[in-house]
């Protein structure tokens, strides 16, 4: 691990960070020494940090007191199992610490991680990524009554209530969406029947823009699994070869 402790940081900077970023963070890391180093560094920036060393302890802690963000720092198999378990019960933002391997990053993103950082962890970079994920959460989940565009929209029998962040299928049942899936769906609904490039979708959703643009393909695949009767032959979200994607259904606003 890269322990980055710049000696020139002033008391004023630390005090400012504490007041601006009071979020609670849960670190799940098998190695107590590494978890303690991460927790100690984040604490200097005003984050309230708890550490747990196993999947079971992490899930119990998550159920007892939902944090603002989870940092998941385990091996591939255990890390993916833990991420899958977290996503089965919560939409809390997750930063996964992975090996420097594209497969690790893709699997983590597909299972619902909000961001990835490769080991060994640079602690200043980790703080920056924590702040970026928390900013994206604020952008992606505005409070109720956020403006005239926050009403309900209907497409192909589906209804999305943008005030309550609730998606209802044609049978009237609520369908759960992750933060990334919700942001991507809103981006499509704001530009129906228009080809959108991956760059445009990344800019519209602010998803993983600091990782790689192909991550948007993973998000589209996950959203198709929620919306499409046959995800392998999609009718709502079409692939536009050489461009990106297009949402094909007409969109009606319900007031």
Steps between C-alpha positions, in 0.01 A plus 500: 500500500622850423474696825483857378538747789605842372666690783399837367125454549374781724259482791265732312475260204424207729235702685338601171491139383340390824216748471432433133513119499339351811390178325515165680718240326510124552831331407483123447857366493634167626839643602447711818825694449402610150146581610640703787728699268208583271276591793765718660565692180130554423441612858745785445263630233201493732340175386348279766654160430411152622698188403386138471709201393245246369198485272271404788619781728480750215142406411392511865652845535336613177159381616536662842612843380510588130823689419545769239746281310669159516864433409537134411861377514507120473627235258317444172277209602416629849470858375254411224298283738486787749405751231221272377371462855510877562307570181235244598404716797621855439575767239772657715789636288791253481862552401666167421875460535609263222817363347637678194294281272217597265299187586497593868376850419234382256366235739491750786316759291256243365416390853425859599819672617486877455874531444818292502852577617794268445725365773734606650276782614621858474328663794477849353344350187260302719384819674444666161299204374290490818415866454423447129264208569319696770464797261357271232254360753375852575464574128336168419248506786357850538256561780124502449347793323818566303328689219239468223689213331469283809150372429390162364578372152347206311658283231376171357269435795773580755480801734793674666421731790799734508393662826495171688758316283256213449472299176179304441471228236194454270345263755517768770787347700792709626837413349815582696773702332854566612627857497680436172200337334273784610737769371538321166124456458441869571763589238317287242158637595630856462604424141261239354553380144834678477829313454725567800872426502674342796665833574161675504359236735801528730462878509124478558524242777845584644562126529860380529631777279842461657531127423428409137214571264416131438357489853187657355447173307482315831241747632291463181510121532378518859220742409390280208466207739252706701298642207517255212296182464792362298821685595685322217256647247424843651206705379523805728875568508651437158870488420598753236814355343783746483304749712372365829139438605150627434185479711229414246172531694296821501505676836194674645516731800223456758406808699 
